[in-house]
Amino acid sequence: QVQLVESGGGLVQAGGSLKLSCVVTGGTFSRYRMGWYRQAPGKEREFVAGIWQSAENTYYSSSVEGRFTISRDNAKNTVYLQMNALKPEDTAVYHCTAAPPPAEGSEYWGQGTQVPGSS
């Protein structure tokens, strides 16, 4: 069974940085296209960043581009989200996702890690 476990959330001052991690177990990490989504209180879930299997291609929402960086370490089955220049509007629960190749099943989701309002 594929499981995703996020970590790294926490309180940070406006303008500060956090690095989120997501470890994947039970599957073949290198085959998954990985992503990060977030959901703020009272708002719909939104896409944040994605990275292809080989890590050659990354893509971001306009709200985080230039501030956030997604990366992956296939040897550690881990995807990261480096978040810099944090803003109050970045407050949300952040979820990582793992998408297998088409026709191999649906996307997997983690339980999320909280990035609370900055101090």
N, C-alpha and C positions, 0 to 999 in steps of 0.2 A: 504494500500500500504506500502510495506516494504521500509524503508529509512535508510541509513547508513550515519552518519556524523562524519568525522574525525576532530581531533584538536590536537594541541600540537607541530606542526612543528615550526621551527624557526632557526635563526642563532646560531651556537655554535662553539666553538673553537675545533680544532683537539684534540682528546683525551677526549673531554667532553661527557656529557650525555644529552639525551632528553627522555621524555616519551610521546608517542602518545596515544590518546584515540579514541575510535570509539563507538558511541552510536547508538543502533539499535531501531527503532520505527516501529510500525505497524505490527509486527510479534511476533512469540514465540521464543524469543532469546535462551532459553535453548535447543531448538531443533536443533539449527544451529551449524554446524562445522564452526569455524571462522578462518580467515587467514589474513595475510598481504602480499601484493605484492608491488613492487616498479618499477618505470620506470625512468631511468636517461635520460638526453637529448641525443638524437641520438642513443639510445639503445632500445632493446626489453624489454618488461615487464618481470620481473623475480619474482619468488616466494621467500618470505623471511621467513615466519614462519606460523605455523598452530597449532590449539588446538581443541581437540575433545569436544563434548558437556559437558562431565563431568569434563573436565579439567585434567583428569588423564594422558592424553597423549599429548605431545607436540612434534613438529618436526621443524627442521630448515634447511635452506640452509647452505652449508659448509662455505659460505662467511661471515656468521654472527654468527654461532654457537660459544658459549662461550662468546659472547659480547652482544647479544640481548636476551631478555626474553619476551615471550608472556604469557599473563595471562587473565583471564576473571572473571567478577563478574556477575553472573546470576541474582542477585537481582537488579542490576543497569543496566542490559541490555547493558553492556559495555565490550569491549575487549581492552586490553592495549598492547603496545609494548615498553618495556624499552630498550633503546639503550645506551650502554656504550662504552667507548673507540672508539668514532666515528672517522672515517677516511674520507678523501676527497672523496673516491669512494663510500661512503654511500649517497652522494648527489643524491637526486631523489625526485619524487613525490610518496608518500606512500599512497596506497589504502587499505582499509580493505574490506573483503569479508565475506559473510554469505551464507553457503551452506546448504540448507534444506536436510532432508533425501531423499534418492533416490526415484524417481517417484513422488516427491511432488513439483517439479519445478526446475528451473535453479538457478544458483548462483546469489546473489545480490552483487552489487558493490557500494562503496562510491565514491564521487567525488575526494577525495584525499587531502592530506595536504603536503605542500612543506617543505622539509628539504634541505635548500640551502647549498652551499659550506661553509665549516667551515672557520672562520676568522684566 
